[in-house]
Amino acid sequence: MSKKLKIYKENGEFVIERINEFNHAIKRFFVTQDGLFEGLKAYGTGITDFQLDVSEELWATVINFLNNGME
């Protein structure tokens, strides 16, 4: 099983759920979109090691952010 990042909104907050190869998950919650972006930046180039599962609601926002070099 590969590592996965699930990115979605829950109860009005942005969530990055990291699921490792052992199917163990850790959720990080962010109040703002900027906070979400900072959370994604923390993965740096290592983000390519993860399968991304982004909710339809956030798909365009997250993909644009990643395509623009996470700036």
Secondary structure, DSSP 8 states (H G I E B T S, - for coil): ---EEEEEEETTEEEEEEE-TTS-EEEEEESSHHHHHHHHHTTGGGGGGSEEEE-TTTHHHHHHHHHTTT-
